[in-house]
Amino acid sequence: MRISDKQVEAELGKLGVELRRGVCLAELTSLGIGGTTDLLRIKGHDAIPAILDVLDRHRLPHRFVGGGSNLLVDDGELPWIVLQLARPDPDVVLEGNLARVDGAADLGRTVTFCAKHNLGGMEGLIGVPGTVGGALRMNAGAYGTQIGSYVREVKVYRAAERRIEILRGDQISFEYRRTSFGPDDMMLAVTLELPSKAYKEILQGIRICNEKRRSSQPIGQKSAGCIFKNPPGLSAGRMIDELGLKGLSVGDARVSERHANFFVNSGNASAADMLALIADVRGRVQEAYGLELENEVVVWNA
Ligand code: EPU
Protein backbone atom coordinates (compact mmCIF):
# COMPACT_ATOMS: atom_id res chain seq x y z
CA MET A 1 0.00 0.00 0.00
CA ARG A 2 1.31 3.42 -0.91
CA ILE A 3 0.69 6.83 0.56
CA SER A 4 0.03 8.93 -2.51
CA ASP A 5 -2.06 11.72 -0.95
CA LYS A 6 0.17 14.77 -0.31
CA GLN A 7 -2.12 15.92 2.51
CA VAL A 8 -1.60 12.64 4.41
CA GLU A 9 2.13 12.94 3.88
CA ALA A 10 2.10 16.50 5.24
CA GLU A 11 -0.01 15.56 8.29
CA LEU A 12 2.31 12.67 9.12
CA GLY A 13 5.37 14.85 8.58
CA LYS A 14 4.03 17.33 11.15
CA LEU A 15 3.81 14.45 13.64
CA GLY A 16 7.50 13.68 13.19
CA VAL A 17 6.94 10.56 11.11
CA GLU A 18 9.52 9.53 8.55
CA LEU A 19 7.96 8.03 5.42
CA ARG A 20 10.04 5.35 3.71
CA ARG A 21 8.60 4.50 0.33
CA GLY A 22 8.47 1.05 -1.19
CA VAL A 23 10.23 -0.84 1.58
CA CYS A 24 10.77 -4.54 0.91
CA LEU A 25 9.82 -6.39 4.10
CA ALA A 26 12.16 -9.23 3.15
CA GLU A 27 14.87 -6.83 4.32
CA LEU A 28 13.19 -6.31 7.70
CA THR A 29 12.45 -9.93 8.56
CA SER A 30 14.89 -12.60 9.73
CA LEU A 31 13.32 -15.05 7.25
CA GLY A 32 14.20 -12.71 4.38
CA ILE A 33 10.68 -13.07 3.00
CA GLY A 34 8.03 -10.42 2.40
CA GLY A 35 6.61 -8.04 -0.18
CA THR A 36 6.67 -4.29 -0.54
CA THR A 37 4.85 -1.38 1.08
CA ASP A 38 5.38 2.11 2.51
CA LEU A 39 6.83 2.20 6.02
CA LEU A 40 6.36 4.84 8.69
CA ARG A 41 9.16 5.28 11.22
CA ILE A 42 7.82 6.77 14.43
CA LYS A 43 10.05 8.76 16.74
CA GLY A 44 8.74 9.16 20.28
CA HIS A 45 5.54 7.73 21.68
CA ASP A 46 3.33 10.71 22.35
CA ALA A 47 2.26 11.28 18.76
CA ILE A 48 1.16 7.66 18.19
CA PRO A 49 -2.59 8.16 18.85
CA ALA A 50 -2.58 11.18 16.47
CA ILE A 51 -0.67 9.21 13.81
CA LEU A 52 -3.15 6.34 14.00
CA ASP A 53 -5.96 8.87 13.81
CA VAL A 54 -4.56 10.20 10.51
CA LEU A 55 -4.36 6.65 9.13
CA ASP A 56 -7.93 5.91 10.25
CA ARG A 57 -9.36 9.10 8.80
CA HIS A 58 -7.78 8.35 5.45
CA ARG A 59 -8.74 4.66 5.65
CA LEU A 60 -5.18 3.41 5.43
CA PRO A 61 -4.89 -0.10 6.93
CA HIS A 62 -1.72 -0.60 8.96
CA ARG A 63 0.33 -3.15 10.89
CA PHE A 64 3.13 -2.80 13.45
CA VAL A 65 6.47 -4.45 12.94
CA GLY A 66 9.10 -4.98 15.64
CA GLY A 67 12.36 -6.75 14.93
CA GLY A 68 10.73 -8.96 12.29
CA SER A 69 12.26 -12.10 13.78
CA ASN A 70 9.09 -14.13 14.27
CA LEU A 71 7.21 -12.97 11.24
CA LEU A 72 6.25 -14.52 7.90
CA VAL A 73 5.03 -11.78 5.55
CA ASP A 74 3.19 -12.46 2.30
CA ASP A 75 4.71 -11.80 -1.13
CA GLY A 76 3.98 -8.98 -3.56
CA GLU A 77 2.45 -5.55 -2.98
CA LEU A 78 1.15 -5.56 0.60
CA PRO A 79 -2.30 -4.16 1.49
CA TRP A 80 -1.16 -2.35 4.67
CA ILE A 81 1.17 0.49 5.64
CA VAL A 82 3.77 -0.79 8.08
CA LEU A 83 4.63 1.14 11.26
CA GLN A 84 7.91 0.79 13.10
CA LEU A 85 9.19 2.51 16.24
CA ALA A 86 12.57 4.20 15.95
CA ARG A 87 14.99 3.22 18.73
CA PRO A 88 15.81 6.08 21.09
CA ASP A 89 19.29 6.56 22.56
CA PRO A 90 19.66 5.47 25.31
CA ASP A 91 17.10 2.68 25.05
CA VAL A 92 17.69 1.25 28.53
CA VAL A 93 17.81 3.25 31.76
CA LEU A 94 18.65 1.51 35.03
CA GLU A 95 17.39 2.47 38.46
CA GLY A 96 18.35 0.00 41.21
CA ASN A 97 16.93 -3.37 40.17
CA LEU A 98 14.64 -1.80 37.60
CA ALA A 99 15.48 -1.59 33.90
CA ARG A 100 13.32 0.82 31.91
CA VAL A 101 13.56 -0.44 28.36
CA ASP A 102 12.18 0.99 25.13
CA GLY A 103 10.07 -1.41 23.05
CA ALA A 104 12.39 -0.94 20.07
CA ALA A 105 15.50 -1.96 22.03
CA ASP A 106 17.30 -5.09 20.84
CA LEU A 107 16.62 -7.96 23.26
CA GLY A 108 20.13 -9.47 23.22
CA ARG A 109 21.84 -6.11 23.75
CA THR A 110 19.45 -5.35 26.60
CA VAL A 111 20.31 -8.67 28.30
CA THR A 112 24.07 -7.96 28.04
CA PHE A 113 23.72 -4.30 29.07
CA CYS A 114 21.83 -5.31 32.22
CA ALA A 115 24.38 -8.09 32.87
CA LYS A 116 27.22 -5.58 32.81
CA HIS A 117 25.39 -3.71 35.56
CA ASN A 118 25.02 -6.89 37.62
CA LEU A 119 21.36 -7.47 36.77
CA GLY A 120 20.61 -11.04 35.71
CA GLY A 121 17.72 -13.46 35.27
CA MET A 122 17.42 -13.17 31.50
CA GLU A 123 20.47 -15.27 30.54
CA GLY A 124 18.26 -17.81 28.72
CA LEU A 125 17.00 -15.10 26.37
CA ILE A 126 20.42 -14.39 24.94
CA GLY A 127 20.37 -15.35 21.29
CA VAL A 128 16.63 -14.83 20.92
CA PRO A 129 16.53 -12.36 18.04
CA GLY A 130 14.22 -9.35 17.91
CA THR A 131 13.17 -6.34 19.92
CA VAL A 132 12.17 -6.21 23.57
CA GLY A 133 8.67 -5.14 22.46
CA GLY A 134 8.35 -8.18 20.20
CA ALA A 135 9.63 -10.50 22.92
CA LEU A 136 7.12 -9.03 25.34
CA ARG A 137 4.12 -9.27 23.00
CA MET A 138 4.51 -13.03 22.69
CA ASN A 139 6.29 -13.73 25.99
CA ALA A 140 9.46 -15.01 24.35
CA GLY A 141 11.26 -17.70 26.27
CA ALA A 142 14.14 -20.15 26.17
CA TYR A 143 16.07 -22.37 28.56
CA GLY A 144 13.59 -21.98 31.39
CA THR A 145 13.40 -18.18 31.20
CA GLN A 146 10.46 -16.16 29.89
CA ILE A 147 10.47 -12.39 29.70
CA GLY A 148 7.01 -12.11 31.32
CA SER A 149 8.45 -13.24 34.67
CA TYR A 150 10.36 -9.96 35.03
CA VAL A 151 7.72 -7.48 33.89
CA ARG A 152 6.81 -4.84 36.45
CA GLU A 153 5.05 -2.37 34.14
CA VAL A 154 4.29 -1.96 30.44
CA LYS A 155 3.56 1.17 28.44
CA VAL A 156 1.35 0.08 25.58
CA TYR A 157 -0.59 1.72 22.78
CA ARG A 158 -3.98 -0.01 23.05
CA ALA A 159 -5.24 -0.13 19.52
CA ALA A 160 -8.85 -0.91 20.47
CA GLU A 161 -9.09 2.14 22.77
CA ARG A 162 -6.83 4.29 20.63
CA ARG A 163 -4.78 5.45 23.60
CA ILE A 164 -1.55 4.89 25.48
CA GLU A 165 -1.91 3.02 28.78
CA ILE A 166 0.42 1.96 31.56
CA LEU A 167 -0.31 -1.58 32.76
CA ARG A 168 1.08 -3.21 35.89
CA GLY A 169 2.68 -6.61 35.44
CA ASP A 170 -0.14 -8.28 37.36
CA GLN A 171 -2.72 -6.83 34.95
CA ILE A 172 -1.18 -8.80 32.08
CA SER A 173 -1.29 -12.56 31.72
CA PHE A 174 1.87 -14.21 30.43
CA GLU A 175 1.53 -17.81 29.32
CA TYR A 176 3.62 -20.02 27.07
CA ARG A 177 4.20 -17.84 23.98
CA ARG A 178 0.93 -16.03 24.63
CA THR A 179 -0.08 -12.81 26.40
CA SER A 180 -3.30 -10.95 27.09
CA PHE A 181 -2.32 -8.06 24.79
CA GLY A 182 -4.61 -7.43 21.82
CA PRO A 183 -3.32 -8.35 18.36
CA ASP A 184 -2.84 -4.69 17.38
CA ASP A 185 -1.45 -3.43 20.69
CA MET A 186 1.94 -1.81 20.34
CA MET A 187 4.54 -2.37 23.04
CA LEU A 188 6.12 1.03 23.69
CA ALA A 189 8.25 0.46 26.78
CA VAL A 190 8.63 -1.95 29.65
CA THR A 191 10.01 -1.79 33.17
CA LEU A 192 11.72 -5.04 34.13
CA GLU A 193 12.61 -5.93 37.69
CA LEU A 194 15.76 -8.05 37.60
CA PRO A 195 17.58 -9.93 40.34
CA SER A 196 21.06 -8.70 41.39
CA LYS A 197 23.75 -11.11 40.23
CA ALA A 198 27.48 -10.77 39.68
CA TYR A 199 28.42 -10.05 36.05
CA LYS A 200 30.81 -13.03 35.99
CA GLU A 201 28.07 -15.39 37.10
CA ILE A 202 25.60 -14.02 34.53
CA LEU A 203 28.26 -14.33 31.82
CA GLN A 204 28.71 -17.98 32.72
CA GLY A 205 24.95 -18.57 32.23
CA ILE A 206 25.00 -16.64 28.95
CA ARG A 207 27.91 -18.77 27.67
CA ILE A 208 26.11 -22.02 28.53
CA CYS A 209 22.91 -20.91 26.74
CA ASN A 210 24.88 -19.69 23.70
CA GLU A 211 26.66 -23.02 23.50
CA LYS A 212 23.41 -25.03 23.75
CA ARG A 213 21.82 -22.87 21.08
CA ARG A 214 24.79 -23.12 18.71
CA SER A 215 24.81 -26.90 18.96
CA SER A 216 21.06 -27.39 18.44
CA GLN A 217 19.76 -24.52 16.27
CA PRO A 218 20.63 -23.27 12.75
CA ILE A 219 22.27 -20.01 13.87
CA GLY A 220 23.24 -17.70 11.01
CA GLN A 221 20.66 -19.10 8.60
CA LYS A 222 17.54 -17.15 7.67
CA SER A 223 14.72 -18.40 9.90
CA ALA A 224 11.94 -17.21 12.19
CA GLY A 225 13.02 -19.41 15.10
CA CYS A 226 10.59 -22.20 15.86
CA ILE A 227 7.71 -22.39 13.40
CA PHE A 228 5.27 -24.26 15.66
CA LYS A 229 4.48 -24.03 19.36
CA ASN A 230 5.27 -27.12 21.37
CA PRO A 231 2.08 -29.01 22.23
CA PRO A 232 1.79 -29.41 26.04
CA GLY A 233 4.49 -31.81 27.26
CA LEU A 234 5.77 -32.52 23.73
CA SER A 235 8.42 -31.14 21.38
CA ALA A 236 7.28 -30.19 17.87
CA GLY A 237 10.93 -30.40 16.73
CA ARG A 238 11.32 -33.95 17.92
CA MET A 239 7.99 -35.02 16.39
CA ILE A 240 8.90 -33.58 12.97
CA ASP A 241 12.39 -35.10 13.21
CA GLU A 242 10.95 -38.53 14.07
CA LEU A 243 8.93 -38.41 10.87
CA GLY A 244 12.19 -38.00 8.95
CA LEU A 245 11.24 -34.58 7.62
CA LYS A 246 14.58 -32.76 8.10
CA GLY A 247 15.62 -31.40 4.70
CA LEU A 248 12.05 -31.52 3.29
CA SER A 249 11.65 -28.48 1.06
CA VAL A 250 9.31 -26.45 -1.09
CA GLY A 251 11.37 -24.21 -3.36
CA ASP A 252 14.02 -22.64 -1.12
CA ALA A 253 11.94 -23.13 2.07
CA ARG A 254 13.45 -26.05 3.93
CA VAL A 255 13.08 -27.91 7.23
CA SER A 256 16.43 -27.33 8.96
CA GLU A 257 18.78 -30.30 9.18
CA ARG A 258 19.85 -29.07 12.59
CA HIS A 259 16.50 -28.48 14.31
CA ALA A 260 13.32 -29.75 12.71
CA ASN A 261 11.10 -26.97 14.12
CA PHE A 262 13.22 -24.32 12.35
CA PHE A 263 12.30 -23.78 8.72
CA VAL A 264 15.00 -21.91 6.85
CA ASN A 265 15.07 -19.79 3.73
CA SER A 266 18.04 -21.28 1.95
CA GLY A 267 17.99 -18.80 -0.93
CA ASN A 268 15.04 -17.02 -2.44
CA ALA A 269 12.08 -18.68 -0.74
CA SER A 270 8.73 -16.94 -1.20
CA ALA A 271 6.01 -16.72 1.43
CA ALA A 272 4.01 -19.15 -0.73
CA ASP A 273 6.89 -21.69 -0.52
CA MET A 274 7.16 -21.33 3.25
CA LEU A 275 3.38 -21.52 3.78
CA ALA A 276 3.20 -24.64 1.61
CA LEU A 277 6.00 -26.26 3.64
CA ILE A 278 4.26 -25.36 6.91
CA ALA A 279 0.97 -26.84 5.65
CA ASP A 280 2.71 -29.99 4.43
CA VAL A 281 4.51 -30.61 7.74
CA ARG A 282 1.40 -29.80 9.77
CA GLY A 283 -0.59 -32.30 7.69
CA ARG A 284 1.98 -35.06 8.12
CA VAL A 285 2.18 -34.50 11.89
CA GLN A 286 -1.62 -34.54 12.10
CA GLU A 287 -1.75 -37.80 10.19
CA ALA A 288 0.98 -39.49 12.23
CA TYR A 289 0.22 -38.20 15.73
CA GLY A 290 -3.40 -37.07 15.48
CA LEU A 291 -2.70 -33.57 16.71
CA GLU A 292 -2.63 -30.21 15.00
CA LEU A 293 0.46 -28.07 15.52
CA GLU A 294 -0.24 -24.40 16.19
CA ASN A 295 1.92 -21.73 14.54
CA GLU A 296 4.37 -19.92 16.71
CA VAL A 297 5.45 -17.77 13.79
CA VAL A 298 3.10 -14.85 13.13
CA VAL A 299 1.78 -14.96 9.57
CA TRP A 300 0.74 -11.81 7.74
CA ASN A 301 -1.42 -13.03 4.87
CA ALA A 302 -2.21 -10.29 2.38
N1 EPU B 1 14.80 -32.62 19.14
C1 EPU B 1 14.97 -33.59 18.21
N2 EPU B 1 15.11 -33.22 16.90
C2 EPU B 1 15.09 -31.93 16.50
C3 EPU B 1 14.89 -30.93 17.47
C4 EPU B 1 14.74 -31.31 18.79
O1 EPU B 1 15.00 -34.77 18.53
O2 EPU B 1 15.21 -31.67 15.30
C5 EPU B 1 14.67 -33.01 20.56
C6 EPU B 1 15.87 -32.52 21.37
O3 EPU B 1 16.94 -33.44 21.29
C7 EPU B 1 15.29 -32.40 22.76
C8 EPU B 1 13.84 -32.02 22.50
O4 EPU B 1 13.55 -32.38 21.14
O5 EPU B 1 15.33 -33.63 23.42
C9 EPU B 1 13.57 -30.54 22.72
O6 EPU B 1 14.41 -29.79 21.84
P1 EPU B 1 15.03 -28.36 22.23
O7 EPU B 1 15.75 -28.45 23.52
O8 EPU B 1 15.75 -27.84 21.05
O9 EPU B 1 13.78 -27.49 22.56
P2 EPU B 1 12.48 -27.19 21.73
O10 EPU B 1 11.33 -27.61 22.57
O11 EPU B 1 12.54 -27.73 20.35
C10 EPU B 1 12.15 -24.81 22.74
C11 EPU B 1 11.69 -23.50 22.19
C12 EPU B 1 12.85 -22.75 21.57
C13 EPU B 1 13.94 -22.55 22.60
C14 EPU B 1 14.36 -23.92 23.11
C15 EPU B 1 15.39 -23.83 24.23
C16 EPU B 1 9.39 -23.67 21.41
C17 EPU B 1 8.51 -23.88 20.25
N3 EPU B 1 10.69 -23.73 21.17
O12 EPU B 1 12.54 -25.61 21.61
O13 EPU B 1 12.35 -21.47 21.20
O14 EPU B 1 15.04 -21.86 22.05
O15 EPU B 1 13.23 -24.62 23.64
O16 EPU B 1 14.77 -23.46 25.42
O17 EPU B 1 8.93 -23.40 22.52
C18 EPU B 1 11.38 -20.15 19.47
O18 EPU B 1 10.49 -19.89 20.26
O19 EPU B 1 11.38 -19.68 18.31
C19 EPU B 1 12.43 -21.07 19.88
C20 EPU B 1 13.37 -21.44 19.07
Boltz pocket constraint, residues with backbone or C-beta under 6 A from the ligand:
constraints:
  - pocket:
      binder: B
      contacts: [[A, 141], [A, 142], [A, 143], [A, 144], [A, 216], [A, 224], [A, 225], [A, 226], [A, 227], [A, 228], [A, 229], [A, 230], [A, 234], [A, 235], [A, 236], [A, 237], [A, 238], [A, 241], [A, 256], [A, 257], [A, 258], [A, 259], [A, 260], [A, 261], [A, 296]]
      max_distance: 6.0
